[in-house]
Amino acid sequence: MLPVAALLVGVSMWWLGTALLAIPSFLLPSPGAVLAQLFGSPLLYLRNLVSTLEKVVYGGGIGIVTGFGLGVLMGTVPVLRTALYPYLVTVRVLPKIAIAPLLLIYLGTGMTTAIVFIALIAFFPLVLHTVAGLSRTPERHVELLRSVDTSRVNTFVHLRLPYAVPDVFAGLKQSVTLTVVGTIVAEWVVASTGLGYLILLGLENLRTDIIIAALVVLVVLGLALYGLVGVCQRIVHRRLPLS
């Protein structure tokens, strides 16, 4: 209830501020004006939401799958981890927006550039969290399974993976939320549709109501994706109990 109460207080202060201080609408529209814009043009926001979601699914999906796959390889092959981990950490701390000019030079201004950029955003949190999670497996447990001739696959599935689940989902939550942010940045640069492009149109025309309405839709999208990951995590925890 407290978050809902805080939201209501914030919206009330916003409404009172715009009403009492006579703030120009191009600086800060009232909540009513934002809602009127959002519900007055539902197809506009729905169409651009679908476009943004497509980029999130394609780019984020590629980044998540490759990130988890490489994380598993590095977590189970020590030599590979030793060779690659320092470079992954180095690239991880590099602002991804700094890579965008190189992608534009190499890949052009098409949708491929946007997908690759989004995939990079999603890739690094998951690969590093997966490696960290797989390293948490107590070595004595691994040795115990080896002593009874348990295969590497069974050791991974029944021992290493359960220990890694919390870290994997922590990385997945980061990847999902950062993917939404990365998609908006990509749409600012190369896209002609999507919520990010809609925000740019609002900026060019000083339509703050369009910008805030698009941000509201983005918040809903981000929370929905984050909640979906949380639901998947609870399902996995029930089926794969951790020790």
FENHU-V664710 format. One record per backbone hydrogen bond with DSSP energy under -0.5 kcal/mol. NH is the residue of the N-H (numbers start at 1). CO is the residue of the C=O. If there is no record, write none. Layout:
nh->NH co->CO
nh->NH co->CO
//
This chain:
nh->5 co->1
nh->6 co->2
nh->7 co->3
nh->8 co->4
nh->9 co->5
nh->10 co->6
nh->11 co->7
nh->12 co->8
nh->13 co->9
nh->14 co->10
nh->15 co->11
nh->16 co->12
nh->17 co->13
nh->18 co->14
nh->19 co->15
nh->20 co->16
nh->21 co->17
nh->23 co->18
nh->27 co->24
nh->28 co->24
nh->34 co->30
nh->35 co->31
nh->36 co->32
nh->37 co->33
nh->38 co->34
nh->39 co->35
nh->40 co->36
nh->41 co->37
nh->42 co->39
nh->45 co->41
nh->46 co->42
nh->47 co->43
nh->48 co->44
nh->49 co->45
nh->50 co->46
nh->51 co->47
nh->52 co->48
nh->53 co->49
nh->54 co->50
nh->55 co->51
nh->56 co->52
nh->57 co->53
nh->58 co->54
nh->59 co->55
nh->60 co->55
nh->60 co->56
nh->61 co->57
nh->62 co->58
nh->63 co->59
nh->64 co->60
nh->65 co->61
nh->66 co->62
nh->67 co->63
nh->68 co->64
nh->69 co->65
nh->70 co->66
nh->71 co->67
nh->72 co->68
nh->73 co->69
nh->74 co->70
nh->75 co->71
nh->76 co->72
nh->77 co->73
nh->78 co->76
nh->80 co->77
nh->81 co->77
nh->82 co->78
nh->83 co->79
nh->84 co->80
nh->85 co->81
nh->87 co->84
nh->88 co->84
nh->89 co->85
nh->90 co->86
nh->91 co->87
nh->92 co->88
nh->93 co->89
nh->94 co->91
nh->98 co->95
nh->99 co->96
nh->100 co->96
nh->102 co->99
nh->103 co->99
nh->104 co->100
nh->105 co->101
nh->106 co->102
nh->107 co->103
nh->108 co->104
nh->113 co->110
nh->114 co->110
nh->115 co->111
nh->116 co->112
nh->117 co->113
nh->118 co->114
nh->119 co->115
nh->120 co->116
nh->121 co->117
nh->122 co->118
nh->123 co->119
nh->124 co->120
nh->125 co->121
nh->126 co->122
nh->127 co->123
nh->128 co->124
nh->129 co->125
nh->130 co->126
nh->131 co->127
nh->132 co->128
nh->133 co->129
nh->134 co->130
nh->135 co->131
nh->136 co->133
nh->137 co->134
nh->141 co->138
nh->142 co->138
nh->143 co->139
nh->144 co->140
nh->145 co->141
nh->146 co->142
nh->147 co->143
nh->148 co->144
nh->148 co->145
nh->149 co->146
nh->150 co->145
nh->155 co->151
nh->156 co->152
nh->157 co->153
nh->158 co->154
nh->159 co->155
nh->160 co->155
nh->161 co->156
nh->163 co->159
nh->164 co->160
nh->165 co->161
nh->168 co->164
nh->169 co->165
nh->170 co->166
nh->171 co->167
nh->172 co->168
nh->173 co->169
nh->174 co->170
nh->175 co->171
nh->176 co->172
nh->177 co->173
nh->178 co->174
nh->179 co->175
nh->180 co->176
nh->181 co->177
nh->182 co->178
nh->183 co->179
nh->184 co->180
nh->185 co->181
nh->186 co->182
nh->187 co->183
nh->188 co->184
nh->189 co->185
nh->190 co->186
nh->191 co->186
nh->195 co->48
nh->198 co->194
nh->199 co->195
nh->200 co->196
nh->201 co->197
nh->202 co->198
nh->203 co->199
nh->204 co->200
nh->205 co->201
nh->206 co->203
nh->207 co->202
nh->208 co->206
nh->210 co->207
nh->211 co->207
nh->212 co->208
nh->213 co->209
nh->214 co->210
nh->215 co->211
nh->216 co->212
nh->217 co->213
nh->218 co->214
nh->219 co->215
nh->220 co->216
nh->221 co->217
nh->222 co->218
nh->223 co->219
nh->224 co->220
nh->225 co->221
nh->226 co->222
nh->227 co->223
nh->228 co->224
nh->229 co->225
nh->230 co->226
nh->231 co->227
nh->232 co->228
nh->233 co->229
nh->234 co->230
nh->235 co->231
nh->236 co->232
nh->237 co->233
nh->238 co->234
nh->239 co->235
nh->240 co->236
//
